[in-house]
Each structure stands twice: as C-alpha cells, then as structure tokens.
Amino acid sequence: MQFETIIGLEIHAQLLTESKMFCSCSAKFGAVPNTNVCPICTGQPGVLPKMNRKAIELAIKTALALDCKIEPRSVFARKNYFYPDLPKNYQISQYELPLATKGFLDIEMDGKTKKIGITRVHLEEDAGKLVHKGAARIMGSEESLVDLNRTGTPLMEIVSEPDIRSPEEAKEYVEELANLLKQLGVCDAKLEEGSLRCDANISLRPVGESKLGVKSEVKNLNSFRSILKALEHEVKRQTQVLNEGGKIVQETRYFDDLTDTTTSMRSKEFAHDYRYFPEPDLVPVEPDAKWINEIKKSIGELPAQKRKRYEKELGLPPHNANLISSSKEMADFFEETLKLYNDPIDISNQLIGDVSAYSNENKIPLSKTRLTPFLMAGTLGEIKKGSISRKMAKDIIIEQLKTGKAVDEITKESGMAQISDEGELIKIIKEVIAANPKIVEDYKKGKTTVAAFLVGQVMRASKGQANPALVNKLLKEELKK
C-alpha cells in the first residue's frame, strides 16, 4: 500500500534576553552549573514570578514576521509534571490562550514555493538540563546530574500545522525558520547548544485518505541532519509496520544519531495528563496596538523578501541569493561591499566560495575574521583592473581573513603582483613558442584549441603572475607571425 507522510513540527527557541522569563537571573549559556539560579527559578516557597517584557516583545516580533494574529489576551498556565530538572514540578507555559495564532512560513522546494501553516506561537519557561553519566541518555546511565542554569530561560514554541509532506520539507522548514529567527535577532538558533530544539510529529495515511493516522513524536533532533535522518527512518519504520498489518501506537520516540534510528521512550501523553490550569501568580498578557506597531516597525526586511530582491533587482542566481540571504551576517557584509564595488555576482561568488570555505573550515564566523567590505571591494577591484589574477585573489583574500591587510600590502610583501608589462610577457611567450614547435605547427594548421596549452605554459613560466587576458591577446599576435 502507498502512504502519504504527514509531519508537524514543534520548534522551541530560546530567546535572546539578558535575564530569565520570570526572574532576574542571567540567561547566558555556558556558566558554571547551578550558578545562574535564585529562589524564583528553583521554585522555593513563597516566591512570585514576574514577566520578562523583552521576551514577550521578541515573541510578538517573531509572530508578526510569521504573519500570525497577535491575540488581544493570552494567559500563562501551569503544566504539571514531575521530572528531576523541573524543580517546581510544573512548567509555566501557555495552553488554551496562546500569544499568537494562524500564521505561515514559505519554504522553497524544487524551485516552487510552499506555504506551511503556523498553528500557534506561545511563551513558556525552559526546564533545566540533565547530564547523564555512563550513557548518552537517561536509560542505561549510571547516574544523572542536574544543572538548573537553564531553568526559567525564556522559551518560545512555534507549532506548525501538519502541512509538511516529506523529511526533506521538514529540514527545509527548520532551516528557513532558523534563518528567520537569527535575522530577527530573537534567537541564535544553535541546535548543538540547545537554543533551538525540534520535536517532530509524524504519521502516515493511505494515499487518498483524508483522516490523519496515529502519530509518533520524535525527540533528540539536535541538528538539521538529525531531523532529516530521524524522519526518513520513521517513514520506513511506519511503512513496514502498516504493510505487515501492524498498528502504529501513539508514543514518544528517541532518535539515536549514531545509528540513525528511533527507539520507543514512552507512551505519548495527552493534554489532560498535564492538568493545565491558569497560573494564579501572573496577570494575562494584553499587548496594545501601539506596542505591536512599534515592534512591527523594527522587523525590517525578512530573508525571503531579501532573497527575491537579490534575484530580481541584483540579478543573483537563485543559489547565490539563497545562501547570501540565509545569513544576516553575510547579507550585511554583501550589501556593504556592494556600496563600494558594484558587481553583486562577483561579490556573492566570493562570499559563498573562498570566504565561506575558510569560515567553515576554521569554524570562525565572518564577523570574527579580519576581512572587511572595504578590503574585499579593494581586492575585487584589483582583479577587474588586471593587477591580480583570480588565482592570486584567492590567496590574498585568505590572507585578509587572517590578517586584515590591504591587497597592495599583501602583493608587495609576497611579490604576487600580476605581470601586465607587455615586453616582459612577450619575452616569456616567445620562449614558450620556441620550446613547443609541434604545438605551434598544429595551431597554424587550424587546430586552434592547442592555444590553451600554450597559455598554460606561459602562466606556469610566470608562476601564475601573468595577466591571463593579456597573455591570450599577445600569444595570438605572436602566433600570426
């Protein structure tokens, strides 16, 4: 039997605030365990929470960017469950009355745009973190240590409609959403640090059927790769179960990124299991129109809008436009360079080529290198003037990434300046012609493609410093003699 895949994603994004959701403790990542804590976030008797206005602002900003309706009244609730990293034995979240509803996010798949619905955006506090000893997860570990630094960190949950139809679409959706959150400045979207986490709900149904099948929820998806691999495995597993006459049970499953498989953790809870009720210590959130409009004005150009502008107005190929617009850092660098050197394709090729390769290889973001838009514009300008070759430019830009030196300083120190002196080039060309009489004879008999070999020999003799365009011109003139 043929099945249709139905996927809905729950994205949890830690918001970039200085302090936690309901207290003034630092929300900074990486502190010594259990140092960013206080009586409020550790659930001591007699304390009262106080809402973080900045967290609400960032969540509204995200919801507006996703074209959601900002609800006039949202309410925090207590989600009751017991776990070692939840000191209060309940989590303050939003349930029946969330902050925002009914939005969408467009993704690009195979050159086509697909709209993925957003059910809701709501706020909550994060739980703590368990560090397991002797195993990668709690099952099989010798003991578990509790770090409450993360407890109470502002968390925004973005729940999609079940509109995703393949693991590839799911990966694209999370990547697009992560780029959006980073460009909005609301979350750094570092999956490896847990600041962006994804839970996937997946079910299958016979092709042509409208009723949803029984879903499994998959956790531990801490990279874009794991999202793809976990869902690919679930499609295969559920297909096999159904084709063998079995039934899918509603459960939570754990993804093992060493084996690319999922295993059952526990039966899936229902909402009533959490005994939600309104948080009695917090008032409802009722943002007024003035505040919402102020937040809306701060959004700026979104990645999808930027991508379309780069293609239509600047003529970038879709691949270049997508890669440049997906990173705010790279897009800002691109646009600053464009003010100094008016060749968008040349700039984008350099950014997604040598610059990105260096950043990825050395795990250094562009902002942490020594390269500036001014330096890049200068180097690309020298290529256009013929002072340096493309091959030289690669070495020069790598040196600029490391040292921040200007192109003329680097060429002077290394002797890399391009040879454009006609007299010097003709001398080298004549030597190459004299050393390759058979090739020259073939050229004069009409086999003009061999000229590329002679050009290569000239470049080799000049140690790559000859001006290629000038070499081609002078070589043809000499071969006519």
C-alpha positions in Angstrom: 0.0 0.0 0.0 1.2 3.5 -0.8 1.2 6.0 2.1 1.3 9.8 2.4 3.6 11.3 5.0 2.2 13.8 7.4 4.6 15.9 9.5 4.0 18.7 12.0 6.9 20.3 13.9 7.2 21.9 17.3 10.1 24.3 17.4 11.4 25.5 20.8 13.6 28.6 20.6 15.4 30.2 23.5 15.0 33.9 23.3 18.0 36.3 23.4 17.2 38.1 26.6 19.7 39.0 29.3 17.6 37.5 32.1 15.2 34.6 32.5 11.5 34.6 31.9 10.2 35.1 35.4 13.2 36.3 37.4 16.4 38.4 37.0 18.9 35.5 36.8 21.2 35.6 33.8 20.1 33.6 30.8 23.7 33.4 29.4 24.7 30.0 28.1 27.8 28.2 29.4 28.1 29.3 33.0 29.3 27.0 35.8 26.5 24.6 36.6 23.9 25.8 39.1 25.3 29.4 39.4 22.6 31.3 37.4 19.8 30.4 39.9 17.6 32.0 42.5 14.6 31.2 44.8 12.2 32.0 42.0 13.6 29.8 39.2 14.3 27.0 41.6 10.8 27.0 42.9 11.4 28.0 46.6 8.3 28.5 48.8 6.8 32.0 49.0 8.3 33.5 45.8 6.4 35.2 43.0 7.3 35.3 39.3 7.4 38.5 37.3 7.1 38.5 33.5 10.1 39.5 31.2 8.8 42.2 28.9 11.6 41.8 26.4 10.8 38.1 26.0 7.2 39.0 25.2 8.4 41.6 22.7 10.7 39.1 20.9 7.9 36.5 20.7 5.5 39.1 19.2 8.2 40.2 16.7 8.5 36.5 15.6 4.8 36.1 15.4 4.4 39.2 13.2 7.2 38.0 10.9 5.2 34.7 10.5 2.1 36.7 9.7 0.3 35.5 12.9 -2.6 37.1 14.6 -1.5 38.6 17.9 -4.2 37.6 20.4 -5.6 40.5 22.4 -5.4 38.4 25.6 -3.1 35.5 26.3 -2.8 33.6 29.6 0.0 31.7 31.2 -0.8 28.3 32.7 0.8 25.7 34.8 1.8 22.5 33.0 2.1 19.9 35.8 4.6 17.0 35.5 7.4 15.6 37.6 11.0 15.4 36.3 14.3 15.9 38.1 15.2 19.1 36.1 11.9 20.8 36.9 12.2 22.0 40.5 8.7 23.4 40.8 7.1 20.2 39.4 5.3 22.4 36.9 6.3 24.5 34.0 4.8 27.9 33.3 3.6 27.8 29.7 0.6 28.9 27.6 -2.1 26.5 26.6 -5.7 27.5 25.8 -4.9 31.1 25.2 -1.5 31.5 23.4 0.2 34.7 22.4 -0.4 34.4 18.7 -2.2 32.1 16.2 -2.8 31.3 12.5 0.4 32.3 10.6 2.6 30.7 7.9 6.1 30.3 6.7 7.0 29.9 3.0 9.7 27.3 2.0 11.3 26.7 -1.3 11.3 23.1 -2.6 12.4 22.2 -6.1 12.0 25.7 -7.3 8.5 26.0 -6.0 7.1 27.9 -3.0 5.1 26.0 -0.4 3.2 27.6 2.4 3.5 25.8 5.8 0.8 26.9 8.3 1.7 28.0 11.8 -0.9 26.9 14.4 0.4 29.0 17.3 3.3 30.8 18.9 3.4 30.8 22.6 5.8 31.6 25.5 7.0 29.4 28.3 10.0 28.8 30.6 12.6 26.2 29.8 13.4 23.3 32.1 16.9 22.5 33.5 19.3 20.1 32.0 20.3 16.5 33.0 23.9 15.4 32.4 24.0 11.6 32.2 27.0 9.6 33.2 27.8 6.3 31.6 25.4 6.7 28.7 24.2 9.2 26.2 20.7 9.2 27.6 19.0 8.6 30.9 18.2 4.9 30.1 21.4 3.0 30.8 23.2 5.8 32.6 24.9 5.2 36.0 23.7 8.5 37.4 22.4 11.9 36.3 23.5 15.3 37.4 21.1 18.2 37.4 22.1 21.7 36.1 19.4 24.3 36.8 21.1 27.2 35.0 18.7 26.8 32.0 15.6 26.6 34.3 13.4 29.6 33.6 15.1 30.7 30.4 12.6 32.3 28.1 11.4 29.8 25.5 9.2 30.4 22.5 7.3 27.5 21.0 6.3 27.6 17.3 3.9 24.9 16.4 3.3 24.1 12.7 0.2 22.7 11.0 0.6 19.2 9.7 1.4 20.6 6.3 4.8 19.0 5.8 4.9 16.0 3.4 8.4 14.7 3.5 11.6 14.7 5.7 13.2 17.0 3.1 10.4 19.6 3.5 10.8 19.3 7.3 14.5 20.0 7.1 14.0 23.0 4.8 11.2 24.4 7.1 13.5 24.3 10.2 16.4 25.8 8.2 14.2 28.6 6.9 12.8 29.2 10.4 16.2 29.2 12.0 17.4 31.8 9.5 14.4 33.9 10.2 14.9 33.8 13.9 18.6 34.7 13.6 17.9 37.6 11.2 15.2 38.9 13.6 17.7 38.8 16.4 15.4 36.8 18.6 17.3 33.5 18.9 20.9 32.4 17.9 19.4 29.1 16.6 22.3 27.0 17.8 20.9 23.5 17.7 24.1 22.0 19.1 23.8 24.2 22.2 20.1 23.5 22.6 19.0 27.1 21.9 16.8 25.8 19.1 15.2 22.4 19.6 12.8 20.4 17.4 10.2 17.8 18.2 8.6 16.1 15.2 5.2 14.6 15.0 4.9 12.1 12.1 2.1 9.8 10.9 1.3 8.0 7.6 -2.1 7.6 5.9 -3.1 5.7 2.8 -2.8 7.9 -0.3 -6.3 9.5 -0.9 -7.3 9.2 2.7 -8.2 12.5 4.5 -8.2 11.2 8.1 -4.9 11.6 9.9 -3.1 8.5 11.0 -1.7 7.7 14.5 1.4 9.9 15.1 4.7 9.3 16.8 6.6 12.1 18.4 10.4 12.1 17.8 12.8 13.8 20.2 16.6 14.5 20.4 16.7 16.2 17.0 19.8 18.5 17.6 20.9 19.1 14.0 19.4 19.6 10.6 20.9 16.3 9.6 19.2 14.5 12.6 15.8 16.0 11.6 16.2 14.6 8.1 17.5 11.1 9.2 15.1 10.6 12.0 12.1 11.3 9.8 13.4 9.2 7.0 13.7 6.3 9.5 10.2 6.9 10.8 8.8 6.8 7.3 10.4 3.5 6.6 9.5 2.0 10.1 5.9 3.1 10.0 5.5 1.9 6.4 6.8 -1.5 7.3 4.6 -1.8 10.3 1.5 -0.9 8.4 2.3 -3.1 5.4 2.8 -6.0 7.7 -0.7 -5.5 9.2 0.5 -3.9 12.4 -0.7 -0.7 14.1 1.2 2.5 15.0 0.9 3.4 18.6 0.9 7.0 19.9 4.3 7.3 21.6 7.4 9.4 22.1 10.5 8.1 20.4 14.2 8.9 20.8 16.5 9.4 17.8 20.0 7.9 18.0 22.3 9.9 15.8 24.9 7.1 15.8 22.6 4.5 14.2 20.2 6.9 12.5 17.3 5.0 14.1 14.5 5.8 16.6 13.5 3.8 19.6 10.5 3.9 21.9 10.8 6.1 25.1 7.3 6.2 26.5 3.6 6.3 25.5 2.6 9.8 24.3 0.9 12.0 26.9 -2.4 13.8 26.2 -3.1 17.4 27.3 -5.3 16.3 30.2 -2.3 14.4 31.6 -0.7 17.7 32.4 -3.7 19.1 34.4 -3.3 22.6 32.9 -4.8 25.5 34.8 -4.2 29.3 34.7 -1.1 30.5 36.5 -2.6 32.3 39.6 0.5 34.5 40.1 0.6 36.1 36.7 -1.8 38.5 35.0 -2.9 38.0 31.4 -0.8 39.4 28.6 -2.7 42.2 26.7 -0.4 44.0 24.3 -1.9 47.2 22.9 -1.9 48.3 19.3 0.7 51.0 19.8 3.3 48.5 21.2 2.5 45.9 18.4 3.0 48.6 15.8 6.3 49.7 17.3 7.5 46.1 17.2 6.3 45.7 13.6 8.4 48.6 12.5 11.5 47.0 13.9 11.3 43.9 11.9 12.9 45.1 8.7 13.4 43.1 5.5 12.8 39.4 6.0 15.1 36.7 4.5 12.5 35.6 1.9 12.0 39.2 0.8 15.7 39.8 0.7 16.2 36.6 -1.5 13.6 37.8 -4.0 15.1 41.3 -4.2 18.6 39.8 -4.8 17.3 37.7 -7.7 15.1 40.3 -9.3 16.9 43.6 -8.7 20.6 42.5 -8.5 20.4 39.5 -10.9 21.9 37.0 -8.5 21.4 33.3 -9.4 18.9 31.6 -7.0 21.6 29.5 -5.4 23.7 32.6 -4.6 20.7 34.6 -3.4 19.5 31.9 -1.1 22.9 31.4 0.6 23.6 35.1 1.0 20.1 36.0 2.3 20.1 33.0 4.7 22.7 34.7 6.9 22.2 38.2 8.3 25.9 38.5 8.8 26.7 37.6 5.2 23.8 39.6 3.8 25.0 42.7 5.7 28.6 42.2 4.5 27.4 41.7 0.9 25.4 44.9 0.9 28.2 47.0 2.5 30.6 45.6 -0.1 28.2 46.4 -2.9 28.2 50.1 -1.9 32.0 50.1 -2.7 32.2 47.7 -5.6 29.2 47.4 -8.0 29.3 43.8 -9.1 26.8 41.8 -7.0 27.5 38.4 -8.7 31.3 38.8 -8.2 30.8 39.7 -4.5 28.4 36.8 -3.9 30.6 34.3 -5.6 33.5 35.3 -3.4 31.4 35.2 -0.2 29.9 31.8 -0.8 33.2 30.4 -2.2 36.5 31.1 -0.6 35.2 33.2 2.3 32.6 30.6 3.4 35.1 27.7 2.9 37.6 29.5 5.2 34.9 30.2 7.9 33.5 26.7 7.8 36.9 25.0 7.9 38.2 27.1 10.8 34.8 27.3 12.5 35.0 31.1 12.6 32.0 33.3 11.8 32.6 36.0 9.2 32.4 38.7 11.8 35.3 37.2 13.8 37.7 37.3 10.8 39.8 40.3 9.8 38.1 40.7 6.4 36.0 43.8 5.9 33.8 45.0 3.0 36.4 47.7 2.2 39.2 45.1 1.9 37.1 42.8 -0.3 36.0 45.6 -2.6 39.6 46.6 -3.0 40.7 43.1 -3.9 37.9 42.6 -6.4 38.7 46.0 -7.9 42.3 44.9 -8.5 41.1 41.8 -10.3 38.9 43.9 -12.6 41.8 46.2 -13.3 44.0 43.2 -14.2 46.5 43.9 -11.4 46.0 40.5 -9.9 44.5 37.2 -11.2 41.6 35.2 -9.8 44.0 32.6 -8.7 46.1 35.2 -6.8 42.9 36.7 -5.3 42.1 33.5 -3.5 45.4 33.6 -1.6 45.0 37.3 -1.0 41.5 37.0 0.5 42.6 34.1 2.7 45.4 36.3 4.0 43.0 39.2 4.5 40.7 36.9 6.5 43.7 36.1 8.8 45.4 39.5 9.0 43.2 42.3 7.7 45.9 43.6 5.4 45.1 45.6 2.3 45.6 44.0 -1.2 48.6 46.2 -2.1 50.3 45.4 1.1 49.9 41.7 0.6 51.1 41.7 -3.0 54.1 43.9 -2.1 55.1 41.6 0.7 54.7 38.4 -1.2 55.7 39.5 -4.7 52.3 38.4 -6.0 51.6 41.4 -8.3 50.3 40.4 -11.7 52.6 40.8 -14.7 51.0 43.1 -17.2 54.1 44.5 -18.8 53.8 43.6 -22.5 57.6 43.5 -23.1 58.1 41.0 -20.2 55.2 38.9 -21.3 56.2 38.8 -25.0 59.6 37.5 -23.9 58.1 34.6 -21.9 55.6 33.9 -24.8 58.5 33.7 -27.4 60.4 31.2 -25.1 57.2 29.0 -24.8 56.7 29.1 -28.6 60.3 28.1 -29.2 60.0 25.3 -26.8 56.9 23.8 -28.4 57.3 23.8 -32.2 54.9 20.8 -32.7 52.1 22.5 -30.8 52.7 25.8 -32.8 52.7 23.8 -36.1 49.3 22.2 -35.1 47.9 25.7 -34.2 48.9 27.1 -37.6 47.3 24.1 -39.4 43.9 25.1 -37.8 43.9 23.2 -34.5 43.3 26.4 -32.5 42.3 24.6 -29.3 46.0 23.9 -28.6 46.4 27.6 -27.8 45.1 26.8 -24.3 48.1 24.6 -23.7 50.5 27.4 -24.7 48.6 29.8 -22.4 49.1 27.3 -19.6 52.8 27.1 -20.3 53.1 30.9 -20.1 51.2 31.0 -16.8 53.4 28.3 -15.5 56.6 30.1 -16.6 55.4 33.3 -14.9 54.5 31.3 -11.7 50.8 32.3 -12.2 51.5 36.0 -12.2 50.9 36.8 -15.9 47.8 38.7 -16.8 45.7 35.9 -18.5 43.7 38.2 -20.8 46.9 39.9 -21.9 48.6 36.6 -22.4 45.8 35.4 -24.7 46.0 38.6 -26.8 49.8 38.7 -27.1 50.1 34.9 -27.8 47.6 35.1 -30.7 49.6 38.1 -32.2 52.9 36.2 -31.9 51.4 33.0 -33.5 50.3 35.0 -36.5 53.9 36.0 -37.3 
